């Protein structure tokens, strides 16, 4: 089994920055990709970014490209997402997930964390 724990969420103002962390533990040898998704109240889950666990391939959702940066720390088994120039529409619960392939589809990731709330005030 794989366990994921997110942290770093909070309440910020528009234009501020936040850095979210996703610590991965358990059977990490089976991890191929880590993705970040977000879900606002009443909305569908939205792809934010994904990274190949072994490094190299990175993808971003259209709404965050140029503002968010995904990265990983192999030694700490942690994937980060640095979020800059936050906007009120970025308000959502942010969750990380692991799966066998890079994908923008939430269903491709079988293992999920509990999520962390990000709220951006105008």
N, CA, C and O atoms as a Tinker XYZ file with bonds, in Angstrom:
   488  protein
     1  N      0.830000   -1.202000    0.000000    73     2
     2  CA     0.000000    0.000000    0.000000    64     1     3
     3  C      0.861000    1.247000    0.000000    63     2     4     5
     4  O      2.014000    1.243000    0.431000    81     3
     5  N      0.265000    2.300000   -0.493000    73     3     6
     6  CA     0.935000    3.597000   -0.549000    64     5     7
     7  C      0.108000    4.590000    0.261000    63     6     8     9
     8  O     -1.117000    4.631000    0.146000    81     7
     9  N      0.782000    5.379000    1.070000    73     7    10
    10  CA     0.114000    6.418000    1.847000    64     9    11
    11  C      0.638000    7.783000    1.396000    63    10    12    13
    12  O      1.828000    7.952000    1.131000    81    11
    13  N     -0.271000    8.742000    1.317000    73    11    14
    14  CA     0.091000   10.096000    0.925000    64    13    15
    15  C     -0.497000   11.071000    1.940000    63    14    16    17
    16  O     -1.657000   10.950000    2.335000    81    15
    17  N      0.312000   12.029000    2.352000    73    15    18
    18  CA    -0.130000   13.043000    3.302000    64    17    19
    19  C      0.246000   14.414000    2.762000    63    18    20    21
    20  O      1.422000   14.713000    2.550000    81    19
    21  N     -0.773000   15.244000    2.541000    73    19    22
    22  CA    -0.547000   16.601000    2.052000    64    21    23
    23  C     -0.494000   17.580000    3.227000    63    22    24    25
    24  O     -1.086000   17.353000    4.282000    81    23
    25  N      0.225000   18.658000    3.011000    73    23    26
    26  CA     0.266000   19.735000    3.999000    64    25    27
    27  C      0.635000   21.029000    3.290000    63    26    28    29
    28  O      1.064000   21.026000    2.136000    81    27
    29  N      0.459000   22.137000    4.009000    73    27    30
    30  CA     0.870000   23.429000    3.479000    64    29    31
    31  C     -0.256000   24.344000    3.056000    63    30    32    33
    32  O     -0.016000   25.493000    2.686000    81    31
    33  N     -1.483000   23.852000    3.104000    73    31    34
    34  CA    -2.604000   24.700000    2.724000    64    33    35
    35  C     -2.849000   25.803000    3.740000    63    34    36    37
    36  O     -2.265000   25.811000    4.824000    81    35
    37  N     -3.718000   26.732000    3.374000    73    35    38
    38  CA    -4.038000   27.813000    4.284000    64    37    39
    39  C     -4.844000   28.891000    3.611000    63    38    40    41
    40  O     -5.293000   28.745000    2.474000    81    39
    41  N     -5.021000   29.990000    4.343000    73    39    42
    42  CA    -5.763000   31.147000    3.836000    64    41    43
    43  C     -4.761000   32.235000    3.462000    63    42    44    45
    44  O     -3.961000   32.668000    4.292000    81    43
    45  N     -4.813000   32.669000    2.211000    73    43    46
    46  CA    -3.898000   33.705000    1.725000    64    45    47
    47  C     -4.691000   34.725000    0.919000    63    46    48    49
    48  O     -5.863000   34.522000    0.601000    81    47
    49  N     -4.027000   35.816000    0.601000    73    47    50
    50  CA    -4.640000   36.838000   -0.233000    64    49    51
    51  C     -4.228000   36.664000   -1.694000    63    50    52    53
    52  O     -3.207000   36.044000   -1.991000    81    51
    53  N     -5.018000   37.207000   -2.580000    73    51    54
    54  CA    -4.698000   37.158000   -4.000000    64    53    55
    55  C     -3.310000   37.754000   -4.230000    63    54    56    57
    56  O     -2.968000   38.803000   -3.683000    81    55
    57  N     -2.523000   37.064000   -5.047000    73    55    58
    58  CA    -1.165000   37.493000   -5.330000    64    57    59
    59  C     -0.106000   36.836000   -4.453000    63    58    60    61
    60  O      1.086000   36.893000   -4.754000    81    59
    61  N     -0.553000   36.210000   -3.365000    73    59    62
    62  CA     0.383000   35.538000   -2.462000    64    61    63
    63  C      0.824000   34.193000   -3.038000    63    62    64    65
    64  O      0.359000   33.758000   -4.091000    81    63
    65  N      1.743000   33.550000   -2.305000    73    63    66
    66  CA     2.271000   32.250000   -2.701000    64    65    67
    67  C      2.074000   31.239000   -1.580000    63    66    68    69
    68  O      1.996000   31.604000   -0.407000    81    67
    69  N      1.994000   29.977000   -1.950000    73    67    70
    70  CA     1.944000   28.859000   -1.017000    64    69    71
    71  C      2.719000   27.709000   -1.622000    63    70    72    73
    72  O      2.803000   27.574000   -2.842000    81    71
    73  N      3.289000   26.875000   -0.755000    73    71    74
    74  CA     3.966000   25.665000   -1.215000    64    73    75
    75  C      3.353000   24.476000   -0.505000    63    74    76    77
    76  O      3.419000   24.370000    0.720000    81    75
    77  N      2.758000   23.583000   -1.276000    73    75    78
    78  CA     2.147000   22.374000   -0.742000    64    77    79
    79  C      3.139000   21.221000   -0.812000    63    78    80    81
    80  O      3.965000   21.139000   -1.721000    81    79
    81  N      3.034000   20.335000    0.168000    73    79    82
    82  CA     3.889000   19.155000    0.210000    64    81    83
    83  C      3.032000   17.900000    0.184000    63    82    84    85
    84  O      1.915000   17.880000    0.701000    81    83
    85  N      3.571000   16.861000   -0.423000    73    83    86
    86  CA     2.918000   15.547000   -0.458000    64    85    87
    87  C      3.976000   14.503000   -0.105000    63    86    88    89
    88  O      4.851000   14.192000   -0.914000    81    87
    89  N      3.883000   13.971000    1.103000    73    87    90
    90  CA     4.834000   12.955000    1.553000    64    89    91
    91  C      4.271000   11.586000    1.212000    63    90    92    93
    92  O      3.142000   11.250000    1.570000    81    91
    93  N      5.084000   10.807000    0.513000    73    91    94
    94  CA     4.656000    9.483000    0.060000    64    93    95
    95  C      5.393000    8.429000    0.881000    63    94    96    97
    96  O      6.609000    8.505000    1.052000    81    95
    97  N      4.653000    7.451000    1.384000    73    95    98
    98  CA     5.275000    6.381000    2.153000    64    97    99
    99  C      4.643000    5.051000    1.770000    63    98   100   101
   100  O      3.647000    5.000000    1.048000    81    99
   101  N      5.246000    3.977000    2.272000    73    99   102
   102  CA     4.733000    2.648000    1.955000    64   101   103
   103  C      5.511000    2.043000    0.800000    63   102   104   105
   104  O      6.733000    2.170000    0.730000    81   103
   105  N      4.800000    1.387000   -0.101000    73   103   106
   106  CA     5.432000    0.682000   -1.224000    64   105   107
   107  C      5.778000    1.677000   -2.337000    63   106   108   109
   108  O      5.178000    1.661000   -3.412000    81   107
   109  N      6.742000    2.527000   -2.059000    73   107   110
   110  CA     7.094000    3.579000   -3.016000    64   109   111
   111  C      7.784000    3.021000   -4.248000    63   110   112   113
   112  O      7.880000    3.707000   -5.266000    81   111
   113  N      8.274000    1.765000   -4.171000    73   111   114
   114  CA     8.936000    1.174000   -5.334000    64   113   115
   115  C      7.964000    0.988000   -6.486000    63   114   116   117
   116  O      8.386000    0.845000   -7.634000    81   115
   117  N      6.666000    0.987000   -6.195000    73   115   118
   118  CA     5.665000    0.800000   -7.241000    64   117   119
   119  C      5.164000    2.110000   -7.840000    63   118   120   121
   120  O      4.343000    2.099000   -8.756000    81   119
   121  N      5.651000    3.231000   -7.331000    73   119   122
   122  CA     5.159000    4.524000   -7.798000    64   121   123
   123  C      5.825000    4.887000   -9.116000    63   122   124   125
   124  O      7.040000    4.763000   -9.264000    81   123
   125  N      5.021000    5.333000  -10.069000    73   123   126
   126  CA     5.531000    5.806000  -11.342000    64   125   127
   127  C      5.268000    7.294000  -11.524000    63   126   128   129
   128  O      6.125000    8.014000  -12.036000    81   127
   129  N      4.111000    7.757000  -11.117000    73   127   130
   130  CA     3.742000    9.147000  -11.329000    64   129   131
   131  C      3.032000    9.695000  -10.096000    63   130   132   133
   132  O      2.345000    8.968000   -9.379000    81   131
   133  N      3.209000   10.968000   -9.869000    73   131   134
   134  CA     2.496000   11.660000   -8.792000    64   133   135
   135  C      1.783000   12.863000   -9.408000    63   134   136   137
   136  O      2.373000   13.651000  -10.147000    81   135
   137  N      0.528000   12.976000   -9.088000    73   135   138
   138  CA    -0.259000   14.075000   -9.629000    64   137   139
   139  C     -0.874000   14.907000   -8.518000    63   138   140   141
   140  O     -1.145000   14.406000   -7.427000    81   139
   141  N     -1.091000   16.183000   -8.810000    73   139   142
   142  CA    -1.844000   17.068000   -7.933000    64   141   143
   143  C     -3.162000   17.415000   -8.637000    63   142   144   145
   144  O     -3.181000   17.754000   -9.821000    81   143
   145  N     -4.237000   17.323000   -7.898000    73   143   146
   146  CA    -5.555000   17.685000   -8.380000    64   145   147
   147  C     -6.183000   18.630000   -7.362000    63   146   148   149
   148  O     -5.740000   18.708000   -6.216000    81   147
   149  N     -7.210000   19.339000   -7.791000    73   147   150
   150  CA    -7.933000   20.202000   -6.858000    64   149   151
   151  C     -9.423000   20.110000   -7.143000    63   150   152   153
   152  O     -9.852000   19.807000   -8.256000    81   151
   153  N    -10.185000   20.379000   -6.111000    73   151   154
   154  CA   -11.639000   20.339000   -6.255000    64   153   155
   155  C    -12.249000   21.450000   -5.428000    63   154   156   157
   156  O    -12.098000   21.498000   -4.207000    81   155
   157  N    -12.940000   22.340000   -6.114000    73   155   158
   158  CA   -13.661000   23.419000   -5.464000    64   157   159
   159  C    -15.082000   22.958000   -5.162000    63   158   160   161
   160  O    -15.569000   22.025000   -5.802000    81   159
   161  N    -15.758000   23.587000   -4.206000    73   159   162
   162  CA   -17.127000   23.187000   -3.869000    64   161   163
   163  C    -18.042000   23.246000   -5.094000    63   162   164   165
   164  O    -18.096000   24.253000   -5.801000    81   163
   165  N    -18.750000   22.154000   -5.325000    73   163   166
   166  CA   -19.695000   22.104000   -6.429000    64   165   167
   167  C    -19.070000   21.910000   -7.794000    63   166   168   169
   168  O    -19.771000   21.915000   -8.806000    81   167
   169  N    -17.742000   21.738000   -7.833000    73   167   170
   170  CA   -17.053000   21.599000   -9.112000    64   169   171
   171  C    -16.447000   20.203000   -9.237000    63   170   172   173
   172  O    -16.299000   19.484000   -8.249000    81   171
   173  N    -16.102000   19.838000  -10.456000    73   171   174
   174  CA   -15.431000   18.563000  -10.674000    64   173   175
   175  C    -13.958000   18.681000  -10.298000    63   174   176   177
   176  O    -13.389000   19.772000  -10.266000    81   175
   177  N    -13.368000   17.544000  -10.020000    73   175   178
   178  CA   -11.938000   17.509000   -9.726000    64   177   179
   179  C    -11.164000   17.955000  -10.959000    63   178   180   181
   180  O    -11.447000   17.528000  -12.079000    81   179
   181  N    -10.182000   18.824000  -10.730000    73   179   182
   182  CA    -9.415000   19.416000  -11.828000    64   181   183
   183  C     -7.941000   19.049000  -11.729000    63   182   184   185
   184  O     -7.352000   19.102000  -10.649000    81   183
   185  N     -7.356000   18.680000  -12.845000    73   183   186
   186  CA    -5.936000   18.368000  -12.901000    64   185   187
   187  C     -5.118000   19.637000  -12.707000    63   186   188   189
   188  O     -5.401000   20.670000  -13.315000    81   187
   189  N     -4.093000   19.550000  -11.849000    73   187   190
   190  CA    -3.219000   20.687000  -11.600000    64   189   191
   191  C     -1.841000   20.449000  -12.217000    63   190   192   193
   192  O     -1.371000   21.247000  -13.028000    81   191
   193  N     -1.200000   19.353000  -11.830000    73   191   194
   194  CA     0.145000   19.074000  -12.334000    64   193   195
   195  C      0.497000   17.629000  -12.034000    63   194   196   197
   196  O     -0.093000   17.010000  -11.148000    81   195
   197  N      1.457000   17.095000  -12.771000    73   195   198
   198  CA     1.931000   15.739000  -12.500000    64   197   199
   199  C      3.415000   15.658000  -12.824000    63   198   200   201
   200  O      3.940000   16.422000  -13.634000    81   199
   201  N      4.069000   14.716000  -12.174000    73   199   202
   202  CA     5.508000   14.542000  -12.359000    64   201   203
   203  C      5.838000   13.061000  -12.344000    63   202   204   205
   204  O      5.268000   12.289000  -11.574000    81   203
   205  N      6.762000   12.682000  -13.203000    73   203   206
   206  CA     7.234000   11.303000  -13.237000    64   205   207
   207  C      8.125000   11.084000  -12.023000    63   206   208   209
   208  O      9.043000   11.866000  -11.779000    81   207
   209  N      7.859000   10.014000  -11.250000    73   207   210
   210  CA     8.559000    9.789000   -9.989000    64   209   211
   211  C     10.065000    9.684000  -10.174000    63   210   212   213
   212  O     10.829000   10.106000   -9.307000    81   211
   213  N     10.497000    9.121000  -11.309000    73   211   214
   214  CA    11.918000    8.988000  -11.598000    64   213   215
   215  C     12.494000   10.264000  -12.204000    63   214   216   217
   216  O     13.689000   10.319000  -12.496000    81   215
   217  N     11.675000   11.278000  -12.396000    73   215   218
   218  CA    12.167000   12.541000  -12.928000    64   217   219
   219  C     12.014000   12.640000  -14.426000    63   218   220   221
   220  O     11.921000   11.625000  -15.118000    81   219
   221  N     11.988000   13.865000  -14.933000    73   219   222
   222  CA    11.957000   14.087000  -16.367000    64   221   223
   223  C     10.673000   14.707000  -16.854000    63   222   224   225
   224  O     10.666000   15.874000  -17.245000    81   223
   225  N      9.593000   13.969000  -16.842000    73   223   226
   226  CA     8.346000   14.459000  -17.438000    64   225   227
   227  C      7.495000   15.193000  -16.418000    63   226   228   229
   228  O      7.272000   14.717000  -15.305000    81   227
   229  N      7.028000   16.357000  -16.822000    73   227   230
   230  CA     6.152000   17.186000  -15.995000    64   229   231
   231  C      5.041000   17.740000  -16.883000    63   230   232   233
   232  O      5.281000   18.125000  -18.028000    81   231
   233  N      3.843000   17.775000  -16.353000    73   231   234
   234  CA     2.711000   18.361000  -17.075000    64   233   235
   235  C      1.949000   19.291000  -16.130000    63   234   236   237
   236  O      1.902000   19.067000  -14.920000    81   235
   237  N      1.358000   20.332000  -16.702000    73   235   238
   238  CA     0.562000   21.287000  -15.937000    64   237   239
   239  C     -0.802000   21.467000  -16.580000    63   238   240   241
   240  O     -0.961000   21.357000  -17.796000    81   239
   241  N     -1.778000   21.746000  -15.733000    73   239   242
   242  CA    -3.076000   22.129000  -16.243000    64   241   243
   243  C     -3.027000   23.536000  -16.815000    63   242   244   245
   244  O     -2.193000   24.349000  -16.415000    81   243
   245  N     -3.913000   23.817000  -17.742000    73   243   246
   246  CA    -3.888000   25.104000  -18.430000    64   245   247
   247  C     -4.080000   26.280000  -17.469000    63   246   248   249
   248  O     -3.488000   27.341000  -17.662000    81   247
   249  N     -4.893000   26.098000  -16.453000    73   247   250
   250  CA    -5.217000   27.204000  -15.562000    64   249   251
   251  C     -4.086000   27.574000  -14.608000    63   250   252   253
   252  O     -4.126000   28.640000  -13.995000    81   251
   253  N     -3.075000   26.710000  -14.473000    73   251   254
   254  CA    -1.992000   26.979000  -13.516000    64   253   255
   255  C     -0.631000   27.114000  -14.182000    63   254   256   257
   256  O      0.341000   27.519000  -13.544000    81   255
   257  N     -0.561000   26.779000  -15.457000    73   255   258
   258  CA     0.733000   26.814000  -16.156000    64   257   259
   259  C      1.306000   28.226000  -16.095000    63   258   260   261
   260  O      0.616000   29.204000  -16.379000    81   259
   261  N      2.573000   28.312000  -15.721000    73   259   262
   262  CA     3.239000   29.602000  -15.588000    64   261   263
   263  C      3.172000   30.185000  -14.184000    63   262   264   265
   264  O      3.926000   31.104000  -13.863000    81   263
   265  N      2.286000   29.669000  -13.344000    73   263   266
   266  CA     2.170000   30.158000  -11.968000    64   265   267
   267  C      2.571000   29.093000  -10.948000    63   266   268   269
   268  O      3.103000   29.421000   -9.888000    81   267
   269  N      2.320000   27.833000  -11.260000    73   267   270
   270  CA     2.605000   26.731000  -10.347000    64   269   271
   271  C      3.807000   25.947000  -10.862000    63   270   272   273
   272  O      4.021000   25.830000  -12.068000    81   271
   273  N      4.591000   25.411000   -9.919000    73   271   274
   274  CA     5.746000   24.582000  -10.266000    64   273   275
   275  C      5.744000   23.328000   -9.408000    63   274   276   277
   276  O      5.706000   23.406000   -8.180000    81   275
   277  N      5.786000   22.170000  -10.059000    73   275   278
   278  CA     5.832000   20.899000   -9.340000    64   277   279
   279  C      7.278000   20.429000   -9.288000    63   278   280   281
   280  O      8.028000   20.597000  -10.249000    81   279
   281  N      7.664000   19.839000   -8.164000    73   279   282
   282  CA     9.030000   19.339000   -8.012000    64   281   283
   283  C      9.003000   18.168000   -7.035000    63   282   284   285
   284  O      7.989000   17.904000   -6.390000    81   283
   285  N     10.125000   17.478000   -6.938000    73   283   286
   286  CA    10.173000   16.334000   -6.025000    64   285   287
   287  C     11.511000   16.294000   -5.314000    63   286   288   289
   288  O     12.511000   16.812000   -5.811000    81   287
   289  N     11.518000   15.675000   -4.151000    73   287   290
   290  CA    12.720000   15.432000   -3.357000    64   289   291
   291  C     12.793000   13.936000   -3.133000    63   290   292   293
   292  O     12.058000   13.392000   -2.309000    81   291
   293  N     13.674000   13.268000   -3.860000    73   291   294
   294  CA    13.763000   11.819000   -3.769000    64   293   295
   295  C     14.089000   11.370000   -2.346000    63   294   296   297
   296  O     13.487000   10.424000   -1.836000    81   295
   297  N     15.025000   12.036000   -1.719000    73   295   298
   298  CA    15.470000   11.617000   -0.389000    64   297   299
   299  C     14.357000   11.694000    0.634000    63   298   300   301
   300  O     14.313000   10.905000    1.578000    81   299
   301  N     13.449000   12.655000    0.444000    73   299   302
   302  CA    12.364000   12.849000    1.398000    64   301   303
   303  C     11.064000   12.195000    0.936000    63   302   304   305
   304  O     10.045000   12.295000    1.619000    81   303
   305  N     11.091000   11.526000   -0.218000    73   303   306
   306  CA     9.867000   10.930000   -0.786000    64   305   307
   307  C      8.718000   11.948000   -0.796000    63   306   308   309
   308  O      7.584000   11.643000   -0.427000    81   307
   309  N      9.051000   13.146000   -1.225000    73   307   310
   310  CA     8.078000   14.237000   -1.177000    64   309   311
   311  C      7.974000   14.923000   -2.534000    63   310   312   313
   312  O      8.973000   15.157000   -3.215000    81   311
   313  N      6.759000   15.230000   -2.899000    73   311   314
   314  CA     6.483000   16.025000   -4.099000    64   313   315
   315  C      5.874000   17.347000   -3.643000    63   314   316   317
   316  O      4.989000   17.374000   -2.788000    81   315
   317  N      6.349000   18.417000   -4.214000    73   315   318
   318  CA     5.900000   19.750000   -3.844000    64   317   319
   319  C      5.159000   20.403000   -5.009000    63   318   320   321
   320  O      5.330000   20.028000   -6.169000    81   319
   321  N      4.348000   21.371000   -4.673000    73   319   322
   322  CA     3.813000   22.250000   -5.700000    64   321   323
   323  C      3.897000   23.670000   -5.164000    63   322   324   325
   324  O      3.236000   24.024000   -4.187000    81   323
   325  N      4.709000   24.465000   -5.813000    73   323   326
   326  CA     4.868000   25.862000   -5.477000    64   325   327
   327  C      3.837000   26.656000   -6.258000    63   326   328   329
   328  O      3.797000   26.606000   -7.487000    81   327
   329  N      3.011000   27.382000   -5.536000    73   327   330
   330  CA     1.916000   28.117000   -6.166000    64   329   331
   331  C      2.155000   29.612000   -5.979000    63   330   332   333
   332  O      2.147000   30.118000   -4.857000    81   331
   333  N      2.365000   30.302000   -7.079000    73   331   334
   334  CA     2.626000   31.744000   -7.048000    64   333   335
   335  C      1.473000   32.507000   -7.676000    63   334   336   337
   336  O      0.686000   31.961000   -8.450000    81   335
   337  N      1.394000   33.776000   -7.325000    73   335   338
   338  CA     0.364000   34.648000   -7.885000    64   337   339
   339  C     -1.023000   34.000000   -7.776000    63   338   340   341
   340  O     -1.764000   33.906000   -8.754000    81   339
   341  N     -1.341000   33.569000   -6.581000    73   339   342
   342  CA    -2.607000   32.879000   -6.364000    64   341   343
   343  C     -3.798000   33.789000   -6.626000    63   342   344   345
   344  O     -3.751000   34.993000   -6.375000    81   343
   345  N     -4.855000   33.192000   -7.131000    73   343   346
   346  CA    -6.086000   33.909000   -7.471000    64   345   347
   347  C     -7.247000   33.309000   -6.690000    63   346   348   349
   348  O     -7.173000   32.153000   -6.273000    81   347
   349  N     -8.312000   34.066000   -6.487000    73   347   350
   350  CA    -9.476000   33.510000   -5.776000    64   349   351
   351  C    -10.003000   32.224000   -6.420000    63   350   352   353
   352  O    -10.508000   31.349000   -5.717000    81   351
   353  N     -9.894000   32.102000   -7.713000    73   351   354
   354  CA   -10.371000   30.891000   -8.385000    64   353   355
   355  C     -9.477000   29.671000   -8.146000    63   354   356   357
   356  O     -9.814000   28.564000   -8.564000    81   355
   357  N     -8.350000   29.871000   -7.480000    73   355   358
   358  CA    -7.503000   28.740000   -7.087000    64   357   359
   359  C     -7.998000   28.100000   -5.785000    63   358   360   361
   360  O     -7.472000   27.069000   -5.365000    81   359
   361  N     -8.987000   28.695000   -5.156000    73   359   362
   362  CA    -9.538000   28.153000   -3.923000    64   361   363
   363  C    -10.118000   26.772000   -4.156000    63   362   364   365
   364  O    -10.987000   26.590000   -5.009000    81   363
   365  N     -9.629000   25.784000   -3.384000    73   363   366
   366  CA   -10.056000   24.396000   -3.558000    64   365   367
   367  C     -9.359000   23.532000   -2.517000    63   366   368   369
   368  O     -8.461000   23.981000   -1.804000    81   367
   369  N     -9.797000   22.287000   -2.450000    73   367   370
   370  CA    -9.044000   21.270000   -1.716000    64   369   371
   371  C     -8.058000   20.657000   -2.702000    63   370   372   373
   372  O     -8.438000   20.171000   -3.768000    81   371
   373  N     -6.778000   20.693000   -2.321000    73   371   374
   374  CA    -5.724000   20.160000   -3.180000    64   373   375
   375  C     -5.305000   18.789000   -2.661000    63   374   376   377
   376  O     -5.005000   18.618000   -1.479000    81   375
   377  N     -5.291000   17.820000   -3.569000    73   375   378
   378  CA    -4.948000   16.450000   -3.198000    64   377   379
   379  C     -3.851000   15.936000   -4.119000    63   378   380   381
   380  O     -3.801000   16.274000   -5.302000    81   379
   381  N     -2.973000   15.109000   -3.554000    73   379   382
   382  CA    -1.985000   14.433000   -4.385000    64   381   383
   383  C     -2.362000   12.968000   -4.530000    63   382   384   385
   384  O     -3.091000   12.412000   -3.708000    81   383
   385  N     -1.860000   12.366000   -5.575000    73   383   386
   386  CA    -2.215000   10.988000   -5.883000    64   385   387
   387  C     -1.063000   10.323000   -6.622000    63   386   388   389
   388  O     -0.273000   10.992000   -7.288000    81   387
   389  N     -0.974000    9.027000   -6.501000    73   387   390
   390  CA     0.048000    8.272000   -7.214000    64   389   391
   391  C     -0.598000    7.242000   -8.125000    63   390   392   393
   392  O     -1.695000    6.748000   -7.864000    81   391
   393  N      0.118000    6.932000   -9.206000    73   391   394
   394  CA    -0.414000    5.962000  -10.149000    64   393   395
   395  C      0.669000    5.422000  -11.055000    63   394   396   397
   396  O      1.827000    5.825000  -10.946000    81   395
   397  N      0.310000    4.518000  -11.948000    73   395   398
   398  CA     1.280000    3.839000  -12.808000    64   397   399
   399  C      1.688000    4.639000  -14.043000    63   398   400   401
   400  O      2.612000    4.244000  -14.754000    81   399
   401  N      1.010000    5.760000  -14.308000    73   399   402
   402  CA     1.342000    6.514000  -15.515000    64   401   403
   403  C      0.997000    7.988000  -15.319000    63   402   404   405
   404  O      0.144000    8.341000  -14.505000    81   403
   405  N      1.675000    8.831000  -16.077000    73   403   406
   406  CA     1.333000   10.246000  -16.082000    64   405   407
   407  C     -0.006000   10.421000  -16.786000    63   406   408   409
   408  O     -0.208000    9.924000  -17.894000    81   407
   409  N     -0.894000   11.118000  -16.146000    73   407   410
   410  CA    -2.212000   11.319000  -16.721000    64   409   411
   411  C     -2.850000   12.570000  -16.143000    63   410   412   413
   412  O     -2.548000   12.972000  -15.020000    81   411
   413  N     -3.737000   13.182000  -16.923000    73   411   414
   414  CA    -4.526000   14.309000  -16.428000    64   413   415
   415  C     -5.871000   13.831000  -15.904000    63   414   416   417
   416  O     -6.690000   14.636000  -15.461000    81   415
   417  N     -6.096000   12.543000  -15.952000    73   415   418
   418  CA    -7.356000   11.934000  -15.539000    64   417   419
   419  C     -7.230000   11.424000  -14.115000    63   418   420   421
   420  O     -6.347000   10.619000  -13.818000    81   419
   421  N     -8.099000   11.881000  -13.241000    73   419   422
   422  CA    -8.032000   11.477000  -11.844000    64   421   423
   423  C     -8.176000    9.966000  -11.676000    63   422   424   425
   424  O     -7.555000    9.379000  -10.791000    81   423
   425  N     -8.980000    9.346000  -12.506000    73   423   426
   426  CA    -9.208000    7.911000  -12.401000    64   425   427
   427  C     -7.985000    7.057000  -12.668000    63   426   428   429
   428  O     -7.982000    5.863000  -12.369000    81   427
   429  N     -6.949000    7.655000  -13.227000    73   427   430
   430  CA    -5.721000    6.906000  -13.505000    64   429   431
   431  C     -4.846000    6.754000  -12.273000    63   430   432   433
   432  O     -3.848000    6.033000  -12.303000    81   431
   433  N     -5.212000    7.428000  -11.192000    73   431   434
   434  CA    -4.405000    7.412000   -9.964000    64   433   435
   435  C     -5.168000    6.651000   -8.874000    63   434   436   437
   436  O     -6.178000    7.153000   -8.382000    81   435
   437  N     -4.721000    5.468000   -8.490000    73   435   438
   438  CA    -5.460000    4.678000   -7.511000    64   437   439
   439  C     -5.263000    5.086000   -6.052000    63   438   440   441
   440  O     -6.093000    4.754000   -5.206000    81   439
   441  N     -4.186000    5.793000   -5.747000    73   439   442
   442  CA    -3.895000    6.125000   -4.353000    64   441   443
   443  C     -3.951000    7.631000   -4.146000    63   442   444   445
   444  O     -3.355000    8.396000   -4.904000    81   443
   445  N     -4.680000    8.051000   -3.105000    73   443   446
   446  CA    -4.926000    9.465000   -2.862000    64   445   447
   447  C     -4.655000    9.842000   -1.410000    63   446   448   449
   448  O     -4.820000    9.031000   -0.499000    81   447
   449  N     -4.236000   11.084000   -1.217000    73   447   450
   450  CA    -4.155000   11.644000    0.113000    64   449   451
   451  C     -5.493000   12.241000    0.517000    63   450   452   453
   452  O     -6.464000   12.194000   -0.238000    81   451
   453  N     -5.530000   12.808000    1.726000    73   451   454
   454  CA    -6.790000   13.324000    2.251000    64   453   455
   455  C     -7.074000   14.748000    1.788000    63   454   456   457
   456  O     -8.206000   15.219000    1.898000    81   455
   457  N     -6.072000   15.429000    1.278000    73   455   458
   458  CA    -6.244000   16.774000    0.754000    64   457   459
   459  C     -5.919000   17.850000    1.772000    63   458   460   461
   460  O     -5.930000   17.615000    2.980000    81   459
   461  N     -5.626000   19.041000    1.254000    73   459   462
   462  CA    -5.366000   20.203000    2.093000    64   461   463
   463  C     -6.085000   21.405000    1.480000    63   462   464   465
   464  O     -6.069000   21.598000    0.264000    81   463
   465  N     -6.712000   22.203000    2.331000    73   463   466
   466  CA    -7.536000   23.309000    1.853000    64   465   467
   467  C     -6.671000   24.526000    1.544000    63   466   468   469
   468  O     -5.831000   24.933000    2.346000    81   467
   469  N     -6.896000   25.093000    0.371000    73   467   470
   470  CA    -6.288000   26.366000   -0.012000    64   469   471
   471  C     -7.409000   27.356000   -0.266000    63   470   472   473
   472  O     -8.297000   27.108000   -1.082000    81   471
   473  N     -7.365000   28.465000    0.430000    73   471   474
   474  CA    -8.370000   29.509000    0.260000    64   473   475
   475  C     -7.668000   30.816000   -0.072000    63   474   476   477
   476  O     -6.781000   31.267000    0.654000    81   475
   477  N     -8.084000   31.418000   -1.190000    73   475   478
   478  CA    -7.473000   32.663000   -1.644000    64   477   479
   479  C     -8.534000   33.759000   -1.610000    63   478   480   481
   480  O     -9.541000   33.685000   -2.314000    81   479
   481  N     -8.298000   34.758000   -0.797000    73   479   482
   482  CA    -9.254000   35.862000   -0.685000    64   481   483
   483  C     -8.875000   36.981000   -1.650000    63   482   484   485
   484  O     -7.705000   37.178000   -1.977000    81   483
   485  N     -9.892000   37.702000   -2.094000    73   483   486
   486  CA    -9.650000   38.789000   -3.070000    64   485   487
   487  C     -9.346000   40.100000   -2.379000    63   486   488
   488  O     -9.119000   41.111000   -3.045000    81   487
